[in-house]
Amino acid sequence: MEVREGAALSRATVRAESTREAVSINKGYYPGREVQVVFPIDAENFFMKGLAEGNNRTRPSMVAAAE
């Protein structure tokens, strides 16, 4: 996912059951910033097969976007 604040662009990773939930989670972690899904996505790695017991969300990790 891309997270943008003004001219600053970063990438974030989050695990969720749906694209909508992933966007919502990242908007919660980065309020006031523009959050969008980066395409193309690798469906095998993008969509979860199951939830870890007792943990349905993973904190996003931020990395600088390569341009």
PDB file of N, CA, C, O and CB in Angstrom:
ATOM      1  N   MET A   1       0.839  -1.157   0.000  1.00  0.00           N
ATOM      2  CA  MET A   1       0.000   0.000   0.000  1.00  0.00           C
ATOM      3  C   MET A   1       0.888   1.225   0.000  1.00  0.00           C
ATOM      4  O   MET A   1       1.984   1.207   0.561  1.00  0.00           O
ATOM      5  CB  MET A   1      -0.957  -0.005   1.198  1.00  0.00           C
ATOM      6  N   GLU A   2       0.418   2.290  -0.628  1.00  0.00           N
ATOM      7  CA  GLU A   2       1.126   3.558  -0.598  1.00  0.00           C
ATOM      8  C   GLU A   2       0.493   4.467   0.437  1.00  0.00           C
ATOM      9  O   GLU A   2      -0.730   4.524   0.571  1.00  0.00           O
ATOM     10  CB  GLU A   2       1.123   4.225  -1.983  1.00  0.00           C
ATOM     11  N   VAL A   3       1.334   5.170   1.161  1.00  0.00           N
ATOM     12  CA  VAL A   3       0.886   6.157   2.135  1.00  0.00           C
ATOM     13  C   VAL A   3       1.544   7.469   1.734  1.00  0.00           C
ATOM     14  O   VAL A   3       2.769   7.572   1.662  1.00  0.00           O
ATOM     15  CB  VAL A   3       1.251   5.740   3.627  1.00  0.00           C
ATOM     16  N   ARG A   4       0.706   8.473   1.473  1.00  0.00           N
ATOM     17  CA  ARG A   4       1.233   9.757   1.004  1.00  0.00           C
ATOM     18  C   ARG A   4       0.812  10.868   1.956  1.00  0.00           C
ATOM     19  O   ARG A   4      -0.335  10.949   2.395  1.00  0.00           O
ATOM     20  CB  ARG A   4       0.744  10.063  -0.433  1.00  0.00           C
ATOM     21  N   GLU A   5       1.798  11.730   2.259  1.00  0.00           N
ATOM     22  CA  GLU A   5       1.528  12.941   3.024  1.00  0.00           C
ATOM     23  C   GLU A   5       2.244  14.065   2.292  1.00  0.00           C
ATOM     24  O   GLU A   5       3.464  14.197   2.384  1.00  0.00           O
ATOM     25  CB  GLU A   5       2.005  12.818   4.536  1.00  0.00           C
ATOM     26  N   GLY A   6       1.482  14.872   1.567  1.00  0.00           N
ATOM     27  CA  GLY A   6       2.082  15.907   0.733  1.00  0.00           C
ATOM     28  C   GLY A   6       2.933  15.264  -0.342  1.00  0.00           C
ATOM     29  O   GLY A   6       2.462  14.398  -1.079  1.00  0.00           O
ATOM     30  N   ALA A   7       4.191  15.685  -0.435  1.00  0.00           N
ATOM     31  CA  ALA A   7       5.102  15.120  -1.438  1.00  0.00           C
ATOM     32  C   ALA A   7       5.774  13.839  -0.954  1.00  0.00           C
ATOM     33  O   ALA A   7       6.383  13.125  -1.751  1.00  0.00           O
ATOM     34  CB  ALA A   7       6.163  16.140  -1.810  1.00  0.00           C
ATOM     35  N   ALA A   8       5.671  13.539   0.341  1.00  0.00           N
ATOM     36  CA  ALA A   8       6.312  12.343   0.899  1.00  0.00           C
ATOM     37  C   ALA A   8       5.496  11.095   0.577  1.00  0.00           C
ATOM     38  O   ALA A   8       4.293  11.053   0.835  1.00  0.00           O
ATOM     39  CB  ALA A   8       6.487  12.483   2.426  1.00  0.00           C
ATOM     40  N   LEU A   9       6.142  10.092   0.019  1.00  0.00           N
ATOM     41  CA  LEU A   9       5.492   8.839  -0.349  1.00  0.00           C
ATOM     42  C   LEU A   9       6.234   7.685   0.304  1.00  0.00           C
ATOM     43  O   LEU A   9       7.456   7.573   0.198  1.00  0.00           O
ATOM     44  CB  LEU A   9       5.446   8.664  -1.890  1.00  0.00           C
ATOM     45  N   SER A  10       5.481   6.834   0.976  1.00  0.00           N
ATOM     46  CA  SER A  10       6.049   5.640   1.603  1.00  0.00           C
ATOM     47  C   SER A  10       5.181   4.449   1.238  1.00  0.00           C
ATOM     48  O   SER A  10       4.074   4.608   0.725  1.00  0.00           O
ATOM     49  CB  SER A  10       6.153   5.801   3.154  1.00  0.00           C
ATOM     50  N   ARG A  11       5.683   3.278   1.502  1.00  0.00           N
ATOM     51  CA  ARG A  11       4.905   2.054   1.312  1.00  0.00           C
ATOM     52  C   ARG A  11       4.671   1.425   2.668  1.00  0.00           C
ATOM     53  O   ARG A  11       5.531   1.481   3.547  1.00  0.00           O
ATOM     54  CB  ARG A  11       5.625   1.059   0.353  1.00  0.00           C
ATOM     55  N   ALA A  12       3.512   0.830   2.832  1.00  0.00           N
ATOM     56  CA  ALA A  12       3.152   0.175   4.086  1.00  0.00           C
ATOM     57  C   ALA A  12       2.640  -1.219   3.764  1.00  0.00           C
ATOM     58  O   ALA A  12       2.021  -1.440   2.723  1.00  0.00           O
ATOM     59  CB  ALA A  12       2.084   0.999   4.874  1.00  0.00           C
ATOM     60  N   THR A  13       2.899  -2.141   4.650  1.00  0.00           N
ATOM     61  CA  THR A  13       2.403  -3.500   4.514  1.00  0.00           C
ATOM     62  C   THR A  13       1.497  -3.799   5.698  1.00  0.00           C
ATOM     63  O   THR A  13       1.848  -3.513   6.842  1.00  0.00           O
ATOM     64  CB  THR A  13       3.572  -4.525   4.428  1.00  0.00           C
ATOM     65  N   VAL A  14       0.354  -4.363   5.430  1.00  0.00           N
ATOM     66  CA  VAL A  14      -0.582  -4.741   6.477  1.00  0.00           C
ATOM     67  C   VAL A  14      -1.294  -6.009   6.037  1.00  0.00           C
ATOM     68  O   VAL A  14      -1.541  -6.204   4.847  1.00  0.00           O
ATOM     69  CB  VAL A  14      -1.598  -3.594   6.776  1.00  0.00           C
ATOM     70  N   ARG A  15      -1.623  -6.864   6.986  1.00  0.00           N
ATOM     71  CA  ARG A  15      -2.361  -8.094   6.675  1.00  0.00           C
ATOM     72  C   ARG A  15      -3.791  -7.902   7.120  1.00  0.00           C
ATOM     73  O   ARG A  15      -4.051  -7.461   8.239  1.00  0.00           O
ATOM     74  CB  ARG A  15      -1.722  -9.346   7.365  1.00  0.00           C
ATOM     75  N   ALA A  16      -4.724  -8.238   6.236  1.00  0.00           N
ATOM     76  CA  ALA A  16      -6.145  -8.080   6.527  1.00  0.00           C
ATOM     77  C   ALA A  16      -6.927  -9.101   5.716  1.00  0.00           C
ATOM     78  O   ALA A  16      -6.392  -9.723   4.798  1.00  0.00           O
ATOM     79  CB  ALA A  16      -6.627  -6.634   6.215  1.00  0.00           C
ATOM     80  N   GLU A  17      -8.196  -9.266   6.062  1.00  0.00           N
ATOM     81  CA  GLU A  17      -9.050 -10.221   5.360  1.00  0.00           C
ATOM     82  C   GLU A  17      -9.575  -9.688   4.038  1.00  0.00           C
ATOM     83  O   GLU A  17     -10.027 -10.470   3.202  1.00  0.00           O
ATOM     84  CB  GLU A  17     -10.207 -10.608   6.234  1.00  0.00           C
ATOM     85  N   SER A  18      -9.526  -8.366   3.823  1.00  0.00           N
ATOM     86  CA  SER A  18     -10.017  -7.789   2.575  1.00  0.00           C
ATOM     87  C   SER A  18      -9.213  -6.536   2.248  1.00  0.00           C
ATOM     88  O   SER A  18      -8.539  -5.974   3.111  1.00  0.00           O
ATOM     89  CB  SER A  18     -11.532  -7.460   2.671  1.00  0.00           C
ATOM     90  N   THR A  19      -9.292  -6.111   1.007  1.00  0.00           N
ATOM     91  CA  THR A  19      -8.629  -4.885   0.584  1.00  0.00           C
ATOM     92  C   THR A  19      -9.195  -3.708   1.356  1.00  0.00           C
ATOM     93  O   THR A  19      -8.446  -2.844   1.813  1.00  0.00           O
ATOM     94  CB  THR A  19      -8.788  -4.665  -0.933  1.00  0.00           C
ATOM     95  N   ARG A  20     -10.509  -3.668   1.503  1.00  0.00           N
ATOM     96  CA  ARG A  20     -11.168  -2.594   2.234  1.00  0.00           C
ATOM     97  C   ARG A  20     -10.660  -2.517   3.674  1.00  0.00           C
ATOM     98  O   ARG A  20     -10.401  -1.427   4.183  1.00  0.00           O
ATOM     99  CB  ARG A  20     -12.685  -2.794   2.218  1.00  0.00           C
ATOM    100  N   GLU A  21     -10.519  -3.659   4.323  1.00  0.00           N
ATOM    101  CA  GLU A  21     -10.029  -3.684   5.696  1.00  0.00           C
ATOM    102  C   GLU A  21      -8.570  -3.236   5.756  1.00  0.00           C
ATOM    103  O   GLU A  21      -8.179  -2.535   6.689  1.00  0.00           O
ATOM    104  CB  GLU A  21     -10.181  -5.091   6.295  1.00  0.00           C
ATOM    105  N   ALA A  22      -7.764  -3.632   4.774  1.00  0.00           N
ATOM    106  CA  ALA A  22      -6.360  -3.223   4.747  1.00  0.00           C
ATOM    107  C   ALA A  22      -6.238  -1.703   4.643  1.00  0.00           C
ATOM    108  O   ALA A  22      -5.424  -1.095   5.339  1.00  0.00           O
ATOM    109  CB  ALA A  22      -5.628  -3.896   3.574  1.00  0.00           C
ATOM    110  N   VAL A  23      -7.038  -1.096   3.783  1.00  0.00           N
ATOM    111  CA  VAL A  23      -7.028   0.365   3.652  1.00  0.00           C
ATOM    112  C   VAL A  23      -7.470   1.001   4.959  1.00  0.00           C
ATOM    113  O   VAL A  23      -6.857   1.965   5.419  1.00  0.00           O
ATOM    114  CB  VAL A  23      -7.944   0.826   2.491  1.00  0.00           C
ATOM    115  N   SER A  24      -8.518   0.476   5.555  1.00  0.00           N
ATOM    116  CA  SER A  24      -9.037   1.015   6.814  1.00  0.00           C
ATOM    117  C   SER A  24      -8.001   0.937   7.932  1.00  0.00           C
ATOM    118  O   SER A  24      -7.833   1.891   8.691  1.00  0.00           O
ATOM    119  CB  SER A  24     -10.300   0.264   7.227  1.00  0.00           C
ATOM    120  N   ILE A  25      -7.311  -0.190   8.034  1.00  0.00           N
ATOM    121  CA  ILE A  25      -6.276  -0.361   9.064  1.00  0.00           C
ATOM    122  C   ILE A  25      -5.172   0.672   8.873  1.00  0.00           C
ATOM    123  O   ILE A  25      -4.759   1.328   9.829  1.00  0.00           O
ATOM    124  CB  ILE A  25      -5.683  -1.795   9.019  1.00  0.00           C
ATOM    125  N   ASN A  26      -4.693   0.818   7.630  1.00  0.00           N
ATOM    126  CA  ASN A  26      -3.614   1.773   7.382  1.00  0.00           C
ATOM    127  C   ASN A  26      -4.070   3.204   7.603  1.00  0.00           C
ATOM    128  O   ASN A  26      -3.282   4.021   8.080  1.00  0.00           O
ATOM    129  CB  ASN A  26      -3.085   1.615   5.967  1.00  0.00           C
ATOM    130  N   LYS A  27      -5.312   3.542   7.275  1.00  0.00           N
ATOM    131  CA  LYS A  27      -5.823   4.891   7.555  1.00  0.00           C
ATOM    132  C   LYS A  27      -5.850   5.141   9.057  1.00  0.00           C
ATOM    133  O   LYS A  27      -5.629   6.267   9.503  1.00  0.00           O
ATOM    134  CB  LYS A  27      -7.238   5.081   6.955  1.00  0.00           C
ATOM    135  N   GLY A  28      -6.117   4.106   9.834  1.00  0.00           N
ATOM    136  CA  GLY A  28      -6.089   4.238  11.290  1.00  0.00           C
ATOM    137  C   GLY A  28      -4.685   4.474  11.817  1.00  0.00           C
ATOM    138  O   GLY A  28      -4.495   5.251  12.753  1.00  0.00           O
ATOM    139  N   TYR A  29      -3.700   3.812  11.227  1.00  0.00           N
ATOM    140  CA  TYR A  29      -2.305   3.979  11.650  1.00  0.00           C
ATOM    141  C   TYR A  29      -1.733   5.313  11.171  1.00  0.00           C
ATOM    142  O   TYR A  29      -0.861   5.885  11.825  1.00  0.00           O
ATOM    143  CB  TYR A  29      -1.447   2.823  11.120  1.00  0.00           C
ATOM    144  N   TYR A  30      -2.221   5.809  10.033  1.00  0.00           N
ATOM    145  CA  TYR A  30      -1.685   7.030   9.435  1.00  0.00           C
ATOM    146  C   TYR A  30      -2.813   8.016   9.167  1.00  0.00           C
ATOM    147  O   TYR A  30      -3.118   8.297   8.008  1.00  0.00           O
ATOM    148  CB  TYR A  30      -0.923   6.714   8.128  1.00  0.00           C
ATOM    149  N   PRO A  31      -3.446   8.551  10.223  1.00  0.00           N
ATOM    150  CA  PRO A  31      -4.578   9.456  10.032  1.00  0.00           C
ATOM    151  C   PRO A  31      -4.163  10.726   9.284  1.00  0.00           C
ATOM    152  O   PRO A  31      -3.071  11.257   9.484  1.00  0.00           O
ATOM    153  CB  PRO A  31      -5.192   9.824  11.385  1.00  0.00           C
ATOM    154  N   GLY A  32      -5.059  11.192   8.423  1.00  0.00           N
ATOM    155  CA  GLY A  32      -4.807  12.407   7.668  1.00  0.00           C
ATOM    156  C   GLY A  32      -3.943  12.204   6.440  1.00  0.00           C
ATOM    157  O   GLY A  32      -3.687  13.154   5.700  1.00  0.00           O
ATOM    158  N   ARG A  33      -3.491  10.981   6.211  1.00  0.00           N
ATOM    159  CA  ARG A  33      -2.663  10.703   5.037  1.00  0.00           C
ATOM    160  C   ARG A  33      -3.479   9.962   3.994  1.00  0.00           C
ATOM    161  O   ARG A  33      -4.450   9.278   4.318  1.00  0.00           O
ATOM    162  CB  ARG A  33      -1.414   9.884   5.423  1.00  0.00           C
ATOM    163  N   GLU A  34      -3.078  10.103   2.743  1.00  0.00           N
ATOM    164  CA  GLU A  34      -3.735   9.389   1.650  1.00  0.00           C
ATOM    165  C   GLU A  34      -3.194   7.967   1.612  1.00  0.00           C
ATOM    166  O   GLU A  34      -1.981   7.759   1.568  1.00  0.00           O
ATOM    167  CB  GLU A  34      -3.511  10.111   0.281  1.00  0.00           C
ATOM    168  N   VAL A  35      -4.089   6.994   1.627  1.00  0.00           N
ATOM    169  CA  VAL A  35      -3.710   5.581   1.618  1.00  0.00           C
ATOM    170  C   VAL A  35      -4.375   4.923   0.414  1.00  0.00           C
ATOM    171  O   VAL A  35      -5.576   5.087   0.198  1.00  0.00           O
ATOM    172  CB  VAL A  35      -4.123   4.865   2.957  1.00  0.00           C
ATOM    173  N   GLN A  36      -3.597   4.182  -0.366  1.00  0.00           N
ATOM    174  CA  GLN A  36      -4.181   3.467  -1.502  1.00  0.00           C
ATOM    175  C   GLN A  36      -3.431   2.165  -1.762  1.00  0.00           C
ATOM    176  O   GLN A  36      -2.264   2.011  -1.404  1.00  0.00           O
ATOM    177  CB  GLN A  36      -4.165   4.351  -2.762  1.00  0.00           C
ATOM    178  N   VAL A  37      -4.128   1.247  -2.388  1.00  0.00           N
ATOM    179  CA  VAL A  37      -3.557  -0.055  -2.738  1.00  0.00           C
ATOM    180  C   VAL A  37      -2.662   0.115  -3.955  1.00  0.00           C
ATOM    181  O   VAL A  37      -3.008   0.836  -4.891  1.00  0.00           O
ATOM    182  CB  VAL A  37      -4.674  -1.110  -3.014  1.00  0.00           C
ATOM    183  N   VAL A  38      -1.517  -0.548  -3.942  1.00  0.00           N
ATOM    184  CA  VAL A  38      -0.588  -0.519  -5.069  1.00  0.00           C
ATOM    185  C   VAL A  38      -0.890  -1.723  -5.953  1.00  0.00           C
ATOM    186  O   VAL A  38      -0.953  -2.854  -5.471  1.00  0.00           O
ATOM    187  CB  VAL A  38       0.910  -0.529  -4.584  1.00  0.00           C
ATOM    188  N   PHE A  39      -1.074  -1.481  -7.224  1.00  0.00           N
ATOM    189  CA  PHE A  39      -1.312  -2.553  -8.188  1.00  0.00           C
ATOM    190  C   PHE A  39      -0.134  -2.615  -9.141  1.00  0.00           C
ATOM    191  O   PHE A  39       0.498  -1.578  -9.343  1.00  0.00           O
ATOM    192  CB  PHE A  39      -2.644  -2.334  -8.964  1.00  0.00           C
ATOM    193  N   PRO A  40       0.211  -3.738  -9.741  1.00  0.00           N
ATOM    194  CA  PRO A  40      -0.465  -5.028  -9.568  1.00  0.00           C
ATOM    195  C   PRO A  40      -0.094  -5.653  -8.228  1.00  0.00           C
ATOM    196  O   PRO A  40       0.968  -5.386  -7.665  1.00  0.00           O
ATOM    197  CB  PRO A  40      -0.105  -5.989 -10.719  1.00  0.00           C
ATOM    198  N   ILE A  41      -0.983  -6.474  -7.749  1.00  0.00           N
ATOM    199  CA  ILE A  41      -0.723  -7.187  -6.496  1.00  0.00           C
ATOM    200  C   ILE A  41      -0.492  -8.654  -6.797  1.00  0.00           C
ATOM    201  O   ILE A  41      -1.002  -9.190  -7.781  1.00  0.00           O
ATOM    202  CB  ILE A  41      -1.897  -7.014  -5.495  1.00  0.00           C
ATOM    203  N   ASP A  42       0.272  -9.286  -5.953  1.00  0.00           N
ATOM    204  CA  ASP A  42       0.490 -10.724  -6.033  1.00  0.00           C
ATOM    205  C   ASP A  42      -0.564 -11.355  -5.130  1.00  0.00           C
ATOM    206  O   ASP A  42      -0.399 -11.378  -3.910  1.00  0.00           O
ATOM    207  CB  ASP A  42       1.968 -11.133  -5.603  1.00  0.00           C
ATOM    208  N   ALA A  43      -1.638 -11.863  -5.712  1.00  0.00           N
ATOM    209  CA  ALA A  43      -2.770 -12.373  -4.932  1.00  0.00           C
ATOM    210  C   ALA A  43      -2.359 -13.446  -3.931  1.00  0.00           C
ATOM    211  O   ALA A  43      -2.922 -13.514  -2.839  1.00  0.00           O
ATOM    212  CB  ALA A  43      -3.827 -12.930  -5.861  1.00  0.00           C
ATOM    213  N   GLU A  44      -1.396 -14.277  -4.280  1.00  0.00           N
ATOM    214  CA  GLU A  44      -0.972 -15.346  -3.374  1.00  0.00           C
ATOM    215  C   GLU A  44      -0.388 -14.788  -2.078  1.00  0.00           C
ATOM    216  O   GLU A  44      -0.598 -15.353  -1.005  1.00  0.00           O
ATOM    217  CB  GLU A  44       0.054 -16.243  -4.062  1.00  0.00           C
ATOM    218  N   ASN A  45       0.338 -13.689  -2.179  1.00  0.00           N
ATOM    219  CA  ASN A  45       0.924 -13.070  -1.000  1.00  0.00           C
ATOM    220  C   ASN A  45       0.048 -11.969  -0.412  1.00  0.00           C
ATOM    221  O   ASN A  45       0.216 -11.592   0.747  1.00  0.00           O
ATOM    222  CB  ASN A  45       2.275 -12.512  -1.338  1.00  0.00           C
ATOM    223  N   PHE A  46      -0.879 -11.456  -1.202  1.00  0.00           N
ATOM    224  CA  PHE A  46      -1.688 -10.328  -0.758  1.00  0.00           C
ATOM    225  C   PHE A  46      -2.857 -10.762   0.118  1.00  0.00           C
ATOM    226  O   PHE A  46      -3.109 -10.152   1.157  1.00  0.00           O
ATOM    227  CB  PHE A  46      -2.204  -9.562  -1.953  1.00  0.00           C
ATOM    228  N   PHE A  47      -3.574 -11.808  -0.286  1.00  0.00           N
ATOM    229  CA  PHE A  47      -4.752 -12.235   0.442  1.00  0.00           C
ATOM    230  C   PHE A  47      -4.394 -13.306   1.458  1.00  0.00           C
ATOM    231  O   PHE A  47      -3.667 -14.251   1.150  1.00  0.00           O
ATOM    232  CB  PHE A  47      -5.817 -12.748  -0.518  1.00  0.00           C
ATOM    233  N   MET A  48      -4.908 -13.151   2.669  1.00  0.00           N
ATOM    234  CA  MET A  48      -4.613 -14.089   3.751  1.00  0.00           C
ATOM    235  C   MET A  48      -5.403 -15.381   3.570  1.00  0.00           C
ATOM    236  O   MET A  48      -6.552 -15.363   3.129  1.00  0.00           O
ATOM    237  CB  MET A  48      -4.931 -13.456   5.117  1.00  0.00           C
ATOM    238  N   LYS A  49      -4.783 -16.480   3.911  1.00  0.00           N
ATOM    239  CA  LYS A  49      -5.473 -17.767   3.879  1.00  0.00           C
ATOM    240  C   LYS A  49      -6.172 -18.036   5.201  1.00  0.00           C
ATOM    241  O   LYS A  49      -7.192 -18.724   5.220  1.00  0.00           O
ATOM    242  CB  LYS A  49      -4.491 -18.897   3.561  1.00  0.00           C
ATOM    243  N   GLY A  50      -5.658 -17.520   6.294  1.00  0.00           N
ATOM    244  CA  GLY A  50      -6.248 -17.708   7.610  1.00  0.00           C
ATOM    245  C   GLY A  50      -5.639 -16.740   8.593  1.00  0.00           C
ATOM    246  O   GLY A  50      -4.577 -16.173   8.336  1.00  0.00           O
ATOM    247  N   LEU A  51      -6.290 -16.549   9.695  1.00  0.00           N
ATOM    248  CA  LEU A  51      -5.805 -15.630  10.706  1.00  0.00           C
ATOM    249  C   LEU A  51      -4.963 -16.367  11.742  1.00  0.00           C
ATOM    250  O   LEU A  51      -5.250 -17.514  12.086  1.00  0.00           O
ATOM    251  CB  LEU A  51      -6.973 -14.912  11.380  1.00  0.00           C
ATOM    252  N   ALA A  52      -3.936 -15.710  12.226  1.00  0.00           N
ATOM    253  CA  ALA A  52      -3.157 -16.274  13.322  1.00  0.00           C
ATOM    254  C   ALA A  52      -4.043 -16.284  14.561  1.00  0.00           C
ATOM    255  O   ALA A  52      -4.778 -15.328  14.810  1.00  0.00           O
ATOM    256  CB  ALA A  52      -1.834 -15.462  13.571  1.00  0.00           C
ATOM    257  N   GLU A  53      -3.976 -17.342  15.322  1.00  0.00           N
ATOM    258  CA  GLU A  53      -4.839 -17.479  16.482  1.00  0.00           C
ATOM    259  C   GLU A  53      -4.623 -16.329  17.457  1.00  0.00           C
ATOM    260  O   GLU A  53      -3.501 -16.064  17.887  1.00  0.00           O
ATOM    261  CB  GLU A  53      -4.592 -18.815  17.174  1.00  0.00           C
ATOM    262  N   GLY A  54      -5.720 -15.650  17.800  1.00  0.00           N
ATOM    263  CA  GLY A  54      -5.669 -14.557  18.760  1.00  0.00           C
ATOM    264  C   GLY A  54      -5.094 -13.264  18.214  1.00  0.00           C
ATOM    265  O   GLY A  54      -4.967 -12.288  18.954  1.00  0.00           O
ATOM    266  N   ASN A  55      -4.745 -13.232  16.941  1.00  0.00           N
ATOM    267  CA  ASN A  55      -4.173 -12.013  16.362  1.00  0.00           C
ATOM    268  C   ASN A  55      -4.707 -11.845  14.953  1.00  0.00           C
ATOM    269  O   ASN A  55      -4.258 -12.521  14.028  1.00  0.00           O
ATOM    270  CB  ASN A  55      -2.617 -12.062  16.360  1.00  0.00           C
ATOM    271  N   ASN A  56      -5.673 -10.935  14.786  1.00  0.00           N
ATOM    272  CA  ASN A  56      -6.256 -10.783  13.460  1.00  0.00           C
ATOM    273  C   ASN A  56      -5.670  -9.617  12.687  1.00  0.00           C
ATOM    274  O   ASN A  56      -6.100  -9.355  11.564  1.00  0.00           O
ATOM    275  CB  ASN A  56      -7.738 -10.612  13.573  1.00  0.00           C
ATOM    276  N   ARG A  57      -4.692  -8.901  13.257  1.00  0.00           N
ATOM    277  CA  ARG A  57      -4.063  -7.799  12.531  1.00  0.00           C
ATOM    278  C   ARG A  57      -2.575  -7.772  12.830  1.00  0.00           C
ATOM    279  O   ARG A  57      -2.132  -8.155  13.913  1.00  0.00           O
ATOM    280  CB  ARG A  57      -4.714  -6.450  12.902  1.00  0.00           C
ATOM    281  N   THR A  58      -1.821  -7.314  11.857  1.00  0.00           N
ATOM    282  CA  THR A  58      -0.384  -7.166  12.016  1.00  0.00           C
ATOM    283  C   THR A  58      -0.043  -5.703  11.804  1.00  0.00           C
ATOM    284  O   THR A  58      -0.588  -5.076  10.895  1.00  0.00           O
ATOM    285  CB  THR A  58       0.401  -8.082  11.026  1.00  0.00           C
ATOM    286  N   ARG A  59       0.841  -5.140  12.612  1.00  0.00           N
ATOM    287  CA  ARG A  59       1.243  -3.749  12.437  1.00  0.00           C
ATOM    288  C   ARG A  59       1.892  -3.577  11.076  1.00  0.00           C
ATOM    289  O   ARG A  59       2.637  -4.447  10.625  1.00  0.00           O
ATOM    290  CB  ARG A  59       2.208  -3.305  13.559  1.00  0.00           C
ATOM    291  N   PRO A  60       1.616  -2.469  10.424  1.00  0.00           N
ATOM    292  CA  PRO A  60       2.236  -2.231   9.118  1.00  0.00           C
ATOM    293  C   PRO A  60       3.716  -1.926   9.265  1.00  0.00           C
ATOM    294  O   PRO A  60       4.159  -1.435  10.303  1.00  0.00           O
ATOM    295  CB  PRO A  60       1.536  -1.081   8.391  1.00  0.00           C
ATOM    296  N   SER A  61       4.470  -2.218   8.228  1.00  0.00           N
ATOM    297  CA  SER A  61       5.876  -1.839   8.217  1.00  0.00           C
ATOM    298  C   SER A  61       6.065  -0.808   7.121  1.00  0.00           C
ATOM    299  O   SER A  61       5.525  -0.960   6.024  1.00  0.00           O
ATOM    300  CB  SER A  61       6.808  -3.077   8.002  1.00  0.00           C
ATOM    301  N   MET A  62       6.815   0.224   7.402  1.00  0.00           N
ATOM    302  CA  MET A  62       7.013   1.306   6.439  1.00  0.00           C
ATOM    303  C   MET A  62       8.376   1.167   5.786  1.00  0.00           C
ATOM    304  O   MET A  62       9.378   0.907   6.452  1.00  0.00           O
ATOM    305  CB  MET A  62       6.880   2.685   7.121  1.00  0.00           C
ATOM    306  N   VAL A  63       8.398   1.344   4.484  1.00  0.00           N
ATOM    307  CA  VAL A  63       9.650   1.382   3.747  1.00  0.00           C
ATOM    308  C   VAL A  63       9.536   2.510   2.730  1.00  0.00           C
ATOM    309  O   VAL A  63       8.440   2.801   2.251  1.00  0.00           O
ATOM    310  CB  VAL A  63       9.962   0.003   3.051  1.00  0.00           C
ATOM    311  N   ALA A  64      10.625   3.132   2.403  1.00  0.00           N
ATOM    312  CA  ALA A  64      10.614   4.205   1.417  1.00  0.00           C
ATOM    313  C   ALA A  64      10.252   3.637   0.061  1.00  0.00           C
ATOM    314  O   ALA A  64      10.711   2.556  -0.309  1.00  0.00           O
ATOM    315  CB  ALA A  64      11.978   4.924   1.360  1.00  0.00           C
ATOM    316  N   ALA A  65       9.441   4.353  -0.671  1.00  0.00           N
ATOM    317  CA  ALA A  65       9.015   3.901  -2.001  1.00  0.00           C
ATOM    318  C   ALA A  65      10.157   4.080  -2.989  1.00  0.00           C
ATOM    319  O   ALA A  65      10.842   5.103  -2.979  1.00  0.00           O
ATOM    320  CB  ALA A  65       7.756   4.677  -2.479  1.00  0.00           C
ATOM    321  N   ALA A  66      10.356   3.096  -3.829  1.00  0.00           N
ATOM    322  CA  ALA A  66      11.348   3.185  -4.890  1.00  0.00           C
ATOM    323  C   ALA A  66      10.697   3.862  -6.087  1.00  0.00           C
ATOM    324  O   ALA A  66       9.599   3.489  -6.498  1.00  0.00           O
ATOM    325  CB  ALA A  66      11.906   1.775  -5.272  1.00  0.00           C
ATOM    326  N   GLU A  67      11.357   4.829  -6.627  1.00  0.00           N
ATOM    327  CA  GLU A  67      10.774   5.541  -7.785  1.00  0.00           C
ATOM    328  C   GLU A  67      11.601   5.324  -8.997  1.00  0.00           C
ATOM    329  O   GLU A  67      11.275   5.840 -10.067  1.00  0.00           O
ATOM    330  CB  GLU A  67      10.647   7.033  -7.518  1.00  0.00           C
TER     331      GLU A  67
END
